């Protein structure tokens, strides 16, 4: 029931570190092995915080340290996910106070049973407040390293490598790194590597768990439901059986990262951005406020399931074996991105309440090839597949543009009025499904409505034009909605022109939903866009300037 303290790091040797090998270890209810604050001191270490603007940035290690009030940036993460041995770094100092020290490093090798009913900790220390003068704050230190190898893990205590906190102007320390290898796991307590609180909270650290029966182990990145700095992966190659990004953790994979995880779960408001190479051969589950952003990097997945309140931002081409968009799930792309493409080698299902929604993701106000004009207090609608409508004050609208049969362009932004912005145009997507595409929900790339300035002269802006939807599928069925309509204005401005939709199919008989490219309502309505249909097996064409229903 006592405490085994790790010595403070003094700048040399193995100070700040403990390596203990034993046949069995029991840490009783009030006992602890404590390396808290025994790592690098104020502002020192590879991830040491920086002083700037009167306060310090949080220290980094497994997660990045948080920014301070002056928006100072923290240093990069460092160290190993699999074999963590590094000390945590010290938080950035303030004018008259030191930053919190980083956590120390502990390695336990237990050939029998490790029972933790007490505490094993390598937390970073909190920052301090200078109560004189300008109330300057120092930042939290980053969590340290806990590396445990045991035959049996048991108990209900606490294992932690959390970053230190600051309650005011300085950044929170980033979480540390924990790795646990075990034969069997009966542990029911908590394992955390959270970032510390601060002006910006620190990023989550890493928790790696591997049983003797697993090939690669599991990576858990969680941040105690606190949004904070990012958790970058140190450039390299990673392989896991399962990976979880949860509890408001934010993970970035850069161009130097290659990561393979059989299953991937982004849930509970976790966020994952990929610009590297990400391979998920099993199941990718995205729900409960989870957000995935796929940029220019490579991404392959066996099955992608976007559940309730899950969001996938797709800014490149994505190849999947199957896609399921459940009720409340959303697939979209970033504003102004024109490279959103889905290739599905099997079937795709958009359930009722599920959405591929690119509305307003095209060109912004008064921009793009079909941008609306402004004159005399109101804006004209934007053009794309159909011309935008004129406004009360301007007869100018731009020409239509783009391809009828292969639509790839973004919709344009409506003309603005004083004190308002024109509606943004719709986005663009190409969807190729080798099997069956079932649309019971929504695929839409509508233009946004214009705005009204309710002060003085009631000036209105024009609606954005609809965007592009290009679908190629063996079978199209369902009872949902496919639309690229123009945005509206209810008063003096012009409606946006409709967008363009092209659908190539073999069988479409069981699709009973709507397909529309209406022009938006306005002082003068926008023109309807184009719908192009081609049955691949018959080789016939159908072309329409109106809405197709059923």
Protein Blocks (a to p, Z undefined) as FASTA:
>chain_A
ZZcdddddehiajehiacdddfbdcddfkbccdfehiaccehiajklccdeehiacdddf
kbccdddfkopacdddedjfklgcbdcddddddfkbccdddddddddddfbbcddfbbcd
fbdcdddddfehjlpacddddddddddddfbdcdjddcdddddddfklmccddddddddd
dfbdcbfbdcddddcddfbdcdddddddddfkbmnopadddehhpacddddddedddddf
bdcdeehiacdddfkbccddfbacdeehiacddfbdcddfbbcddeehiacdddfbccdd
fbdcddehiacddfbdcddfbdcddehiacdddehiakbccddfbbcdddehiacdfehi
accehiajklccdeehiacdddfkbccdddfkbccdcddedjfklccbdcddddddehia
cdddddddddddfbbcddfbbcddddcdddddfehjlpacddddddddddddfbdcdjdd
cdddddddfklbccddddddddddfblklpcbdcddddcddfbdcdddddddddfklopa
cddfbdceZZ
